[in-house]
Amino acid sequence: MERYDPRKIQEEVMQFWLENRIPDQIVNFDMKTLDVKRTKYYLLDGPPYVNGVPHVGHVKTTTTKDICSKFKTMQGHQCWWQPGFDCGGLPIEHAVEKNLGVKSKKDITERIGIDRFIAECKAMAEGNKSVWLDTYKQLGAWRGWLEPYMTYRNYYLESGWWTVKKMWEKGMLVEGEKPVFWCPRCETTLSGYEVTDSYTDITDFSIYVKFPLVDQEFTSIIIWTTTPWTLPANVAIAVHPDETYVKVKVRSEYLILAEKRLKDVMKDAEIEKYEIVEKMKGSSLAGMKYEPAIQIPLQDELKKNENAHQVILSIPLFKKGVSGKLLAKTAMKADDGENVEEFVTMDTGSGCVHTAPGHGETDFRVGEHYKLPKPSPVDDEGKLTSDTGEFTGLFVKDADKKIIEYLEERGRLLKTLKVTHSYPLCWRCKTPLIYRLSKQWFLTVDVIKERMLKENKSVKWLPEFAGERFEKWLENANDWAVSVQRFWGIPLPIWICDACGHKDVIGSRKELREKAVEKVDEEIDLHKNSVDKIHLKCSQCGKHMTRVPDTMNVWFDSGISPWASLGYPLKNKQTFEALWPVDMICESQDQIRGWFYSLMFCGVGAFDKKPYNAVSMTGWTLDEKGEKMSKSLGNVVYADDALKAVEADVLRLYYCWSVAPWETQLFSLKIAKELRRVLDVLWNTSVFAESYADTRITGEKIHFKNLALEDKWIISRLNSLIKSTTDDLENFRLHYVGKNFEDFILNDFSRWYIKLIRDRLSPWYEGEDKRTAQFTVLYVLENLVRLMAPVTPFVTEKIYRKLFYSKGRPLSVHLCAWPKADDGLVEKDIEDSMVLAKTAIEAANSLRQKTEIKLKWPVSELIIAANGEAAESALKNMSPILRNMANVEKVVFVKGLEQKEKLAFEHGELALGDVLEDKAFARELMRTIQMARKKEGLNVNERIELWVEAEGKAETLLERSKEMVLREVGAQKLHKGLPHKVGIKGTLEFEGKKVKVYFERAGSRSYT
């Protein structure tokens, strides 16, 4: 029997695909047949970053998408298979910086040069493309045979410009100044999503600071902060109007703080003796003036502003992301816990909050309410500016220590502590971020938020809870700071007049050429180093217009991928309009806040319509211990290593078996390898079918009503499997698909059905039901390989080609139609009865073990006392199966058992009759001969001439079972005794005597 060799099969199949252009036939998108013969299926490939190499997490997502699209292709859909790669933004820039030894942004502008830097980014973007595509091919994923979309290509950038202009025309693109997350190393703003998953625990200074009150001698209000570097930008101190505050005497001075925080603050400050001299409502503190804790030029300037340096009252704030429309419609109430949060709380600090509107989002909103100034004395490199006096030029985290020393020297420091807290880092360079006021371009969300929420209602989310999470994210969405102060990405297509400030947004290269002052080449590269040199003529005053130097946030790149990947609307217009909207996207759970959102934002922003109909979400892939895979831990399993350790078919099956696709997976190569047994057994059943069944019968019609009971059962089970697999694939329950394949192959098909029909497929069996057994095993196997083709593309192709392909049939299993369940062939009663039969047979085998009766030894009868009429009826219907699999002559049903040796099982009790000694001997002898035949390399159809030497009782039993032995082992003639001068080919121990066996191929006898 040919062994299952997955590596050899994979190589052979890959060669077959290449020679016959199988992938090319499948990935070819023919507009002429679209909607006429086949409907479209657009599964958009979420672009991974091409600068890295794929790991097993990428393999899982790729496999998942490939399975879904293969399934849809076999169902008759015309699928869009184009892969894609993210090429813009900080990931590529950071990798190039490492290669070039860049330490700061100035290195790029002053030492490297922007032209060279962008050229290096282009080279990096193309660098690993072939590695990814080769991985796809090794996986048997059709995406590996197509040219990918690359987000840095000109057609992609131009499509991005078109989208920006559409949003500009809707009034969504606005310039504003707000506090934003800022990376001082990369010298750029980061979007909120880029920060959400980049927090880590760090230890910072935690200080209580005294701000002296004006006109109240020796009295200070106490604030608490973990960011001393923001104190130079202090504008106000907020207290809660409804809380009680206390004035406490500590030695010769007075401190004001919240009563609820008094004990904790005194404990932190190690102050044991203090006296409460006055209590007051927070509202009574409003308007009190205080002296700044730090005397610097900026604070001196703030004194001129009547709103600065005073105590203000906390206001309830709508939580981050609550829409402006809701804000306008709703009266703000402090007890509205769902939408509102308080600026001042009593859970930490002193109950008096240092307010710096230029360095915090909530501070900024409070500042807007009170019309406070918003100083932010920090430059792009994270250094304090010249208006901070003696702290000028200090990096903010270095300034912490200097500011604390300053406060201590002037008696303004109550206490210094250390606190460990969660703090955001740059998602690429891991530098601690700062929050600073910055002038940026924003895509406003209010214009489209209600529309996004409405459109999301009709999206099919798999699983459903992912949709609930996404809806919550949409509800809390806020304006998107889309501008980035970097080099590599889609240049923001905004030009501003140097003279009058008029703004213009360019939507295409054609428009740029028409409006440019300089001559613009038709094929101009739209990257920053090219377009920064282009000026426009102002339509208002006729002066020069200069481009805003920013690029766009990289999540905008991926958000426009449904149309930018095709270059729409400037190319492939008809194709895009035929494909739009996307039928399915499939990426990991973190994309709820990332790609799923940027797609919805850009889709509704540009087209006023949802960009996708369905979303299938995958979970994280962690290592065996549940740790996140990382280079630093050395626990990353790269795709190439995984495919060397575990073959593609096995790995793909593992992803459809391990856990639900949306759950976290602890990736294990060891467990994956164990699944090889499933495909090993599948292969063995195909070899069995090839050896014992006439494959020409697959084209014949068989009347199903003429099938044996076991044939009807396995066909019913197959059609149930087709039905469940189709439904599971439609609903992203891939884990059920793999487990059901395993159960069907191992338990139903191989261990049960093949055993049931083995005698019927013997080369020398001449019963009328032999042909129906051949038909059934081939019918099941052919449908099974088609059903499994999307999951295990290589082994199913090999089996299809060797057993089922013939002239006039599809050249490849992947060109075959998806199996359709025939409800008329599903017989639930037979399936349920077979379950009962299996339990009875398992019990009978257990009783054999208990009474030391070998499984191969026939027994006169199986006696069953069933629990109830339904169980008895079902088991009676299964009597032929019970006789076969329990190895008994007959099945007898009684109302009660009197036998001494009996066994209870789920549906009753059973007992066994007597061993049929002559048949038991014959079975043992036949088994010995068959094993010897196999060892000698005889094929199943070869006849032999047989010699058996037996003595005593064994000789008598041999004589009684002679005809059966001859028939079952393919012997033409049986000789008693052994020929002279030959060795034996098999022995059997029986009744203390050895039975010796010798045989030769029929017609080659050399001894008499």
N, C-alpha and C positions, 0 to 999 in steps of 0.2 A: 504494500500500500504506500502511495506517495505521501510523504510526510508534509505537514504544514510548515513551509519556510517563508515567513512573511517578507523578509528582505529580498529574497529571490523573486517572489510574486510582485513586490512593489517595483523592482527594476524592470521586470517583463511588462507589466501593465503600463508603466511610464513610457517605455519604448513604443508600445502599441499605440498609446495616445498620441505620441509625437508623430509617428509614421502615418497615422490615419487622421491627424488633425482633429481629434475628438474635442478637446477643449475649445478650439477655434470655432467649431460648429455650434457649440453651446453658448459661447459668450458673444457671438455675432448678433447684434441688435438690428433686426431688419424692419425698418419703418413701413415697408410695403405690406407686410403681413400683420402688422400691429392692429388690433381690434377687429381685423377681418378673420384671422385664424386664431390669434392668441392675444390675450390681454396682457398688459404690462405689469411688471412687479419691480418696483424701485426700492431696493434695500441699499440705503446710502451708507457707504463705508466711512465711519468716523475716523478721521485721520490721526494716526499715532505720529509721534515725533520721529522723523527719519534719521536724526543724528545718533540715536542709540541703536542697539540690536534687540531683536525680539526675545522675550522670556516667556515662561509658560502661562503667565497671565494674558499676554497677547495671543498666545496659541489658543487659549480657551475662547477668547472673543472671536478670533478669526474662524475657528472651527464652528462655533455657534452660528455665525452669520452664513458660513458656507453650507451648513446643513439646511438652514431655513431656505436659502436660495435654490439649492439642489432639489429640495422637496417641491418648491413652487414650479421649478422648471419641469419636473416630471409630471406635475399636475396639468401642464399645458401652458403655463404662463411664459412670457418672454421676459427674462430677467435682465436687469442692469447690473453688471458685475464689476464695474470700474473700482479699483482700489484707490486710496488717496493717502497723502502724507502731509502732515503739518510741517512747515518749513520756516515760519517766521518767528519773531519775538525773542525773548530772553534765553530760551533753551539753546538755540543755535548760537546766539551772540556769546553766551557764557562759555560754550565749548570752544569757540574761536578765540576768545580772550585767553583761555588757558593755553592754547597752542601758540599764541603770539606773545605770551608773557605780559599781558595787559594787567595793570594794577588799578587803574582808574579810568574814568571817562576821558580825561584829558590826554591819556596815552593814545586814544583812538584819534582824537581831533588834531593833536599836535605832533605825535611821533609816527603813528601808523598811517594815518590819512584815511578819510572816509571811503574813498574809491577802493583802496586795497582791502579795507575791512569788509566792505560789502561783497567784493569779489571772493574773499575767503569764506564768507557766509554762504554764497552760492555754491561753492565747491563742497562745503560741509553738508548742505541740503541734499546734494546729489550723492554724497559719499556712500551711504549704506542702502540705497534704494535696491540694488541688486541682491543684497543679503536678505532683505525682507521678501522680495518677490520669489527668491529661491526657497525660502522657508515656506511660503504659500504653496509652491509647487510640491515640495516634499510632503506637505500635508494633504495633497490631493485637492487643494482649494483652487477653484477656477480663477479666482482673482489674480493668481500668479501669472496668468497668460495675457494680461492686459496692461497697456501703458497707464500708469497711475496719474491722477491729477496731483499737481504740486502747487501748494499755496503761494509760492514765490514767483510763479510764472506770470508773464505779462497779461495773458488773458484773464487770469485770476484777479490780479490787481485792478485791472480795468473794470471788471465786474463789481469789485469792491467799491470803486469810485462811483459807479452808477447807483449802487445801493445807498451810499452816503448822500448822494444828491436827492434821491427819493425821500429820504428821511429829513433832509434839510427843507425840502419843499413842503413837508408836513408840519414843519415847525418843531421837529424833535431835536435838532442839533443846535445846541446853545453853548455860549461861553459863560463860565461862571468861576467864582472863587470860593472854594470850600476847603475845609481840612480834609486831607486825603492821606492814605497810607503811602509812605515814601521810602524808597530804598536809597540810603546815602551812598552805598557802594555802586549801584547801577545808575544812580542819579535819575530816577524816574518814579512816577506814580505807579501804583499797582491797583487793580480792581479789587473790590471786596471779595469776590470768589477766590482770587489768587491767594488771598490771605487766610481764608477760612480753614484750610487744611495744613497750615504751616506754623502752627503754634507749638511752642515747647516750653518746658519749665525752666525759668532762669531766676537767679537771685539778684535782687536790686536793693538799693537803699529805700528805707521807709522812714519818713521824718514827720514829726509834729513841729509846726512853725507858728511863731507868735507874730500877729499883725497888730501893732499898737492902734488903739482907737483914738481918733482926734477928739480933743476936749475932755477926755477921761484919763486922768493921770494914772500911770502905772497899771493900765488895764489893756489887755490884748485879747483878741479873738483867735482861737486855735484852729488851724487847718491841718489836714493830713494828706500827704501825697507820696506816691512811689516814683514820681518823675520830677526830681528837683530841678532839672534843666528847663522845665516849663515855667518856673517861678518868675524869670525875667519878663514873661508875657502875661503875668497875672493882671486881671482887670477888675474882678469883683469877687466877693465871697457870698455864697448862697446858703441860706438857712431854711428850714421847713417852717412855714407859717403856723402850723397847728401843733407842733411839738413844743415841749417845755424845755427851756434852756436855763442854765444856772450860771451864776457868777460866783466863783470860788476863790477864796483867799489862800494863796500858797506863799508862805513867808511874807515878803513885803510887797507882793504884786497880786493882781487879780486876773483870772482867766475866765473866758466865756466859752462854753461848749454845751452840747445837748445833754440833758439829764440822763437819758438812756445810755449814753456813751461814757459817762463820768467814771465809773469804776474801772472800765477797761483801759481808758486813757491814763488814769492815775497809776494803774498797775504797770502799763507799758513804760510810763515815765519814771517809775520807781519812786513815786511820791506817796508817802504814807500819811502825812499830816496835811490836811486841807479842811477848809471850812466853807460851807455853802452860805453865802451872805445875801443872796437874792435869787429869786426864781422869776421867770418871765416867759411869755409866749414868744415864739420865733417872730411872729408878725410885728412885735414891738421893736425888733432890732432893725427893721427895714429902714434904709436911708442913712444909717450911721456911717460916717466916714472913717477911714482908717489910713494909716501910713503904710506905704509899700515896704515889704520886708527887705527889699534889695534896692539900693540907691544907684540907679544907672540912668544914662540919658533917656532911654526909652520910657522909664517910669516917670522921669521928670516931664516928658512931653505929655504923658497920659494925664498928669495932674491938671492940664489945661482943659480936659474934657469933663464936663460936669457929671457925666454918667459913670465915670471911672472911680475906682477906689471907694466903693460903698458896698454896704450889705444889701443884697437883693433877696427876694423870696423865691423859693423853689416853685416851679410850675410843673403841672402834669404834662408830660410830653407823649405824643403819639409814638408808639414803638417804631423802631426802624423799619421803613418800608411801607407803612400805612399810607395809602394814596392821598394826594392832595384833594381829590374829589371827596373822599370820605371825611377828610379834615374840614372841608368846606360845609359838608352837610351835617356834621355831628357837633353837638355842643360838647366841649371838652370837660370831662368829669374825672376827678382824681380816683374815683372808685371803679372806673371802667377798666378792670384788670386785664381784659382780653386785648384791648387796643392801647392802653395808656400805662406809662410807667413814670415814677417820680424822679426828678433830677437829684433831690437830696433824700437819702434813705438813712435808716438807723442801724444797718447791719455791720458797717465798718467805719473806721475813722472817728472823727470828733462830732459829726453831725453838722459841721460847717465846711462847705466845699469850695476849695480853690477853683476859681473859674477863669479859664484861659481860652476864649472863643477861637483863637487861631490854632489851637492844638487839641481839639477834641470835637467829635461830632455832636454830642449832646451839649457841650459847652457852646458850640457854634449856634445851635438852635435857641438856647437860652439868651445868647448874645443878640440874636436877631430880635427876640421878643422885647428885650430891654434897650435896644439900639446902642449896644456897647461897641466900642472899638474892637478890632480883631487883629492885634499885632501878632506876627509870627516871625520872630527874629532868628530864623534858621535858614541857611542857604542850601543850595542843591546838594552839597557834600555833607550836610548834617552838622555844619559848624555854626556857632553863634555869630551873629553879624555885629558890625561896628557900633550899633546903638546899645549894645549890652555892656559897654564900658570895659572893665578889666577882664571880662570873660570872652571878649572878642577873639574869634579864631579857634576856640576850643570845640572839639567834637562833643556833641551833646552828652554822651555817656561819660566822657572824661570831665565834663563840666559839673556833673553831679557832685563829685568830691570837693571841687573848688567852691561850689556854692554852699555846701554844708559847712566848710571851714569858714567862709565869709559870715554865715549866719551865726555860727558859734562865737566868733570873735566879737560880734556886735550884740550878743545877748538875745538874738531872735530865734534861737534853736531851743525847743523844749526837750526833744529827745531824738536820737538817731537809732534806728533798728535795721534789721535786714528782713526781707520778705521774699519767699519763693512763690512765684506766680506764673501763670500761663502768659506767654508773650509771643507776638507774631514775628516771624522771620520772613525774609525774602524767599519765595518758593524755589528760586534757582541758586542764588549764591549764599543763602542761609545767614545773611547779615540781619541783625535786629532792626526792625523797621521803626520809623518815627511817624508821628501824626502831625502834619504841618499844613498851614494854609497854602494853597497853590491855585494858580489860575489855570484852569483846564477846560477842555471841551467835553461836554456831556451829551449823551443821548437820553432825553427825558422819558420817563416811563409813564407819566400820567396820561399822555395822549393815547396809549395803546393798552394800558393795564386791564381795563374792563374787557376789552376785546380779547386779550390773551386768555383771561379767565373763562370767557365764554367759549372760545375755540377749544380750549383744553377739555371741556366737558365731553366732546365727541371723539377724543383720542382714546384708543384702546391701550390701556397700560397693563403690562404683563411683568410682574404681578400687580394686582390692583393697588396694594398699599404704596407702591412707588408713585402712582398717580396722586394719591392723597398727600404724600410728601411734596410732590411737585406743586400741587395747588397751593399748599401753605407757603412754599417759596415764592410763588407768583404774587400771593397776597401781600407778602412782605418786601417785594422787589422795590428798589429805589433807583434813582438816576444812575446811569452807567458812565463813569469817568473813562471815556473811550480814547483819550489822547495819551500818548506815551512819549517820553523824552529820550528816545533811543534812535537807532539807525536802521535796523533790519526789520522790515515789515511793510505793510501797506501805508504809503505816505498819506497823511490826512490831506484831502484835496481841497483845502481852503486857502484862498489867496486874499490878502488884506491890502488895501490901498495905503501906500506909505504916506500919503498926504491927507486924504479925507476919512480914512478908516472904513470905507465901503468894503463889504465882503462878497466874495463870489465863490461858489462851489462848482468844481469841474467834474463832469460825469463820464468823460471818455477821452481817448487820445485825439479824436477828431475835433472835439470841442477845444481841447488844449491848443491844437495847431491853429484853429481859427482865431483864438483870443490872445495868443502869445505875441509878445513884442519880438522875441528872437525867432529865428527860423527853427522849426521843430521837425526833426526827422519823423517820417511816417511810422517807423518801427522803434521809436524812442523807448528805451528801458524806463519803466515807471518807478524805479526805486529812487530813494532819497537823493543819492549823489547826482542823479540826472535831473530830476524835476526841480530841485532847489535852485538850479541855474536858470530856470525859466521864469520870466516875469510876464504879467498880463497888463493890458491897458485898461485903466479904470473906466467903467462905463459912465461914472458920475462926474469925474473931474479930469479924466484924460491922463492922469499921472500913472506911474508904475505901481503895480501890485506885486507883493512878495508872498511866497507860500509860507504858511504857518509851518515851522520846522519839525513838528511832531510826526510820529508815526502812530498807527492805531493799535489798540490793545489786541493781543493775539487771539483772544476769544471771539473778536469780531471776524477774524479770518475764518475760523471754523464755523461760525454762525451763518455765513453766507454760502457754505459749501454746496447746498442743493442746486444752486444755479451757477455759482462761480466755478464749480468743478467743470461745467460745460462751457464757460465763457459767456453765458447769457447776460444781456440780450444782444451782444454784439456778434455772437456766433452760436451755432447749434440751437437756434431759436425754436425750430420745429420739434427737435428732439426733446428739448426741455419742456415745452408745452404739452408734449405727449406723455412725458414722465411725471410731471408735477400733479399733485404733491407726492412726497416720499411715502411709500407704503409702510416701510418699517425702518426704524433705527435700532441699533443694539450696541450698547456700551455699558460700562460698569457703573456702580451705584453713586460714585462721586460726581457723575455727570448731571445729576439732578440740578445741582447748583452751577454746573459748567455748561457742557455742550447742549444738553437738552434745553437749557434755558436760553443760551445764545441763539440757538436755532429758532426757538419760538419767538424771541424778541425780534430777530432780523426778519423772520418770515412774515410776522404780523406787521412789522414796521414797513416792509417793502411792498407786501402784497395784500395786507389786511386779511390774511388767511393763515390758518395753522400750516406749518411746513411738513408735518408728518401725520399719518393716520394711526400709527401704532408704535409703541415703544416697548422693547423687551430689554429688561435690565439685568445685568450680570453682577455677581458679588465679587468681593476681593479674592485673590488667590494668595494664600499665605504659605509658609513652609509647614512641615509636618508638626512642629511644636506650636503653631499658631502665631509665629513671629512674622512681621512684615519683611518681605525679601528686600535686602539692600546690599550694595557692594561692600559697605563697611563691615557688615556682619558676615559677609562671605557665604550667605545662604541663598543667593539668587540661583534659580535653575533656568539656564538659558535655553531657548528653543532648540538650538543645534544640539546641545548636550542631551536634552530630553528625547529628541528624535533618534539619537544614537543609542540611547539606553532602551527606549520603547518604540516600537514601530508605529507608523502613523495611524493605521487602523485601530490599534490597541489604545493609543493615546486619545483618539477621537471618541472611541467607545467609552473610555474612562470619564470623559467630560459629560457624557450622557448617562452616567450611572452613579457617580460619586454622591453628589448632593443636588438639590434643586439649583438651577443655574443662577438664581438670584441670591443664594446663600453664600456665606464665606466658605471657601474650600481650602482645607489643609492639604496641599498637594503632596502626594506620595508616589514616587516612582515604584516602590515595592508593591503597593496595592495595584497600581496600574498594570504592572507586569503579570499579576495574578489573573487579570481579566483575559489574558491570552488564551486561557483554557476554553473560553466561550468560542473564540474563533477557531481554535484547534478542533473542537467538537463539530462546529459548522463545516469545517473543511473535511473532516472524517465522514460526515453524512453525505457530502458531495462525492467523495471517493466511493462510498458504499453504493450510492445511486448509480455512479458510473460503472461500477462492477456488476451490479445485479439487475439494473433496469435498462430496458431498451429505450434510449432517448428519443427515438422516432415517434414514440407513442404520444409525446407532448402535443403533437398536431392533431391527434384524433379526438373524437367526441366520445365521452363516456357518460352513460346515464347514471346520475348520482344516486338514484333510487336503488340501483343494483349493487352499490358498494357495501362492503362489510361494515359491521358496527364500528370497528376501530378506525376505518377510513372516514366514515361520516364524522366521527368525533374529532379527528385531527384536522379535517377540512373546516369543521365548525370552529375549532380553536384558532385556526389560521385566520378565518374571516373576522372573528372577534378581535384578533391581534391587529389586523389591518384597520379595523374601525377605531380601536383605541389609540393606535399609533398616529393615525391621521388627526384625530382630535387632540392628542397630546402635542403634536408638532404645531398645529394651528394655535395652540394656547401656551406654547413655550414650556411645557412640562417635559423637558428633555430627560430629566432623571427617571421618569416613568418609562420613557422609550427604551433606554438602555437596560433597565431592570427587567422589563417585559421581554426584550430580546433574549436576555440571559435565561429567564425562566422557561421560555418557549423552546429554545435550542437545547438546553441541558435536560430539562425535565420532561417536557411534552414530546418533543420530536425524537431526541436521541435515546434517552433512558426508558422511554415508554413505547412510543409508536414503533420505532425501529425494532425493538425487541418483540413487539407483538407480531410484526410481519416478516421477521427474519426467515421463518420456515417457508412462508409463501413465496419468498424471493430466491429460494434455493435453486441452483441451476437444474436440479433434477426433480424439482416439484412440478407436477403436471395438472394441478387443480385449476378449475375455471376462474378462481379468484386471484390467480397470480397476476394477470394482466391489470386488474383493477388496483392491485397493490403497487405495481410499477407506475401506473398512472398517478396514483395518489402521492407517492413519495416525490415524483417529479413535479407535480402540480404545486405541492407545498414548497418545495425547494426553490422553484422558479419565482414564485410570489414572494418568498422570504428574501431572496437576494435583491429583488427590486425594492422591497420594503426597507432593506438595510443599506441600500446603495448610498443614500445621502450621508449616512453615519460612517460606514466603512467602505470607502470607494474602491479600494484596491482588491481585496479578497472577493468582493461581490462581482467585480468585473471579471476576474479570473474564472470564477465558477460559472458565470453566465457564458463566457466565451467557450469553455470546454464542454459544457453540457447542453446549452440551449440555443446558441447562435446557429443559424442556418440561413441559406440564401432567402432573401425576402424579409428577413427579420432585421430589427435595428442592429447596427454594427456594434453598439456598446450598450451595456445595461443602463448607462446614464442618458441614453437616447430613448429608452423605453418609457412607456406611460406608467404613471403611479398606479399601483393595484387599487381596485375598488372593491370594497366589502360587498358581498352578496348576502343580503339579509335572509334570502331564501335558503342559504346553506348554513346559517347559524341555528343550531339546534340546542337551545339552552338546557333542555331536559337531559340530553345526552351528556353535555358537559358537566352538569350537576351530578348526574348519576356516576360519571367516571370519577369524580372526586370521592364519592362514597366507596366505589370499588377500590380506589387506591388505598383508602384507610383500611379496608378489609384485608387487602393483600399485604400491606405492611404488618398488620396484626398476625396474619398467617405466617409470614416470614419470621416474626419474633417468636411465635410458638415453635416453629421449626428449630430455631436456635436453642430455645429452652429444652426441647426434647431431643436435640442432637440429630436432627434429620437434615441432611444436606439439601440445598436449594435445587440441585440438579436431579434429585431423586424424586420421581413421580410418586404421588400418593393416591390412594383409591378414591378419596372423597374429601371435600371441604364441607363441613357441617356448620350452618349459620342459624343462630336464633336472633333475628333482627328486632330492634326496638321500634315497633309500630309498623303499620301497613305501608306507609309511604317509603320507609327505608327498605322494607322487604321487597316491595315492587321495583324500586330502583335497582337493587342488587340482583334481583331476578333478571331484569333486562340486561344486566351486565354479566350474566352467567358465562357467555363465551370468553369474555375477558378474564373473568375470575379463574376459569379452567386453565387458560393459557398462562397467565402470569403467576398463579399460585401453584402451577404444575400439578394439577389434580385431574383425575378421570371424570369426575362429576361434582356438581354442587348440589347439596341437599339443604332444604330449608325446614327447620323444625320450630316448635313453639318454645321448647326448653331443652337445655343440654344436661345430660347426665354423665357425660364423659369425665373421667378423672382429670385428664390434661386438657384444660380449656383456657381461653384468654378473652378477657373483656376488651372491647374497643368502643369507639365513640358511638357506633350505631348498633351495638348489640354484643353478642358473644360468639365465639367460634371454636371449633375443634377440628382435628385432622384424622383421617382414616389411616389405613395401613400403608406401609411402603410397598410399592410394586417392584419387587426385587429384580425381576428380569429387565424391566425398563430402566431401572436405576443403573444396573450394570451396563446396559446398552448406551445410556447417556454418558457414563464415565468413559466407556471405550471410545465413543464417537468424539468426545472432547479431546482425548489423548491423540487420536488419529488426526483430527483437524489441526491441532497445535503442531504436530509433526509435519503435516502438509505445508503449513505456513512457514515453518523453519526451513523446509527444503525449497521454498520459493515457487511452489506450484500455484498457478492461477486458479480461480474458482471453477472454471469450466473444464479443467483437465481431469480426465479419468485415470484411475489407478487400478493396479492389480494388487490384492491385499493378502498378506499372510498373518495369521494370529495363532500364537501358541498359548493354549489355556488348559488348565487341569481341574479335575474335580467338578465342583459345583459351577465354576466359571465356564467350563466347557459346555455344560448343560444349558446355562443361561445364554451362551453365545448361539447355540443352535436354535433356541426359541426366538431370538431377536435378530437372526441373520439377515433377513430381508430388509428390516428397518436400517440396520447398520450399513449395508451395501448402498441403499438409496441415499442416505444422508451424507456419506463421506465420498460419494462419487466413485465407488468401486464396481468394476465390471464382474469381478469374480473373487471369491473368498477361498483361500487354502488354509487347511488346518496344519499347524506346525510351521517351522521356519525352513527356508531353503538352506542348503549347505553353504558354509564359508561366507556368511554375510553377518554384518552387525545388525543389531536391532535399532529401530528408529523411534521407538516409544515403549514405555512400560506403564502398567497400571497395577496397583496393589488392590487385591480383592480377596476377602476371606482368608487373609494370611498368605495368599499365593500371588506370584507375579504373573501377570498376563503380558506377553511380549508381542510387539507389533513390528512388521516390516512391510514395505510397499515399494512399487516401482510404477513409473508412468506406464499406462496401458500400451501394449505393443512393443515395449522395450525389454521384456523379461529375458533375463540371461541365465536364470537358474530354474531347474525343474525339481 
